[in-house]
Amino acid sequence: MSRLTDIVQQHLMPGMVLIDMKHDHQTDLIKVIVDGEAPLTIGDTEALARSLRDADELETQFPNGYRLEVSTPGLNYPLIAPFQYRKNKGRFLNVQYVENNIRMQIYGKVLDADNDEVSLDADGKKCVISYDKIRKAKVKISFG
């Protein structure tokens, strides 16, 4: 997978970050998930897919062919990078984290996020959590 990751990294457009990549060895399906500080468009993901398909490296890695999917993370995808928290300022998150070896969970609105921690408003109380304590954080869409 390391060689495959290197190939994808070489083809990322400026501002793109590789969030995840999965390779199904039975079907040779390669799923690439990318994001960026600025919102990525369908055109951006298409350009990356085209760049990867046009490159000889994947043909060499998969002489019998492969399938490629390039997309951005959906709402069900956990946040993993500080810029993703910044992009979701004002939205609600469900955050699972560890504090003093105790698993905790909080639901709150993102007030601020820097490179070290995220600040949430949980029922009127400000809670600051460093990223190294977070085990999983997902955006929760509220209607109404």
N, C-alpha and C positions, 0 to 999 in steps of 0.2 A: 504494500500500500504506500510505502514511503516514496517509491519511484513515481507512482501515479500522482501522489500529492505534489511532488516536485514539478511534474509536468503541468499540472493545473496552475500552480503558483506562478510559473513562468508566463502564463497566458492571461493572468488577471489584468483587467484594465485599471488605470489609475483611479484610486479611491475605492476599489473593490477589496473586500476581505473574505477569505475563504472561511466559512463558518463550519461546514461539515462536508464530508464526502463519504459515500458508501459504495462499495463494489460488491455486487452479487456474483459470486464466482460461477454459479450454475448457468445464469443467463447472460453473463458479462454485461449487465446493466450497471452503468456508472451514474450515480446521482450526485450532483454537485450543488451545494447550497452556498450562495454568496450574499453578502450584504455590504453596506457602505454607510459612512457618516451622512452622506446625502442620499436621498431616496434613489433606488435603482429602478430603471424602467424595463419593460419587456424588451425593448431594443438593446439595452445593456446586456441582458442575459442571452439574447440571441447572438449578439456580437461575440460574447465569450464562447458560446457553443460553436459558432462558425470558426473561430480562431482555433479551437481545439480540434475540430473535425478536419480543418485544412492542414494541421500539423502532422508531420510524419511520425512523431513520437508515439501517438496512440496506435497507429497502424502497426508499428513495430511491436508494441506491447501486446496487441490483440490481433494477430495475423488472421484469425478466423472470424473477425468482426466483433463489434460491440454496439451497445445502445447507449446513448448519452442523454441525460436530462439535466438541465441547468435551471435553477430557480432561486428565488429569494425565500427566506424562512417565512412560513405562514404564522398565523396567530397562535397555533398550538406549539410552535417551536420555542424552546426555552431561550432566554436571553443569556448570552455568554460573554459579551464584550461591553466595556463601559460605554462606548458610543451608542449601543443599542438602548441603554437606559436613558441616555440623553435624548434620543429620538422619541422616546415614549413619555417625555415630561408632560404631566397633566393627565396621563392615563393611569388606570388602576392595575396593580400587579398583585399576584399571589406569590409570596416569597417563602421558600423553605430555607432555613439557615440553622447554623449551630452556634449557640452561645454558652460558654462554660460547659462544654460537652453535653449539652441538652439540645435536642432537636426542637426547633421552634417554627412557627408558621405565622405569617402576618399578611393581611390584606390591606393595601393602602395605595394612595395616589402619589405618583412621583412628583416631588417638589423640586428636586435638583439631583444632579449626578455629576461627579467628576471622575478622574481616573482611578480613585481609590475607594469611593463609597457612594451609596445612593441614599437620599433622604426621602422618606415617605411620610405622608399624613395618614395615620391610621385612627379614624374616629376622633379627629381633632388633636391627636397627640403626635408630635414629631418623633420619628424613629430613624436613626442613622445606622446603616448596616454596611460594613466593609465587604467588598466583593469576595475576599478570601473566605468569608464565613458563609456565603450563599451557596447552597447546594442546588437549588433550582428556582428560577423565577420565570413566570409566564404572565403575559399581558392578558387581562380579563376585560372584555368589552361589556360595558353596562348599557342597558337600554332604558332610557327614562330617567 
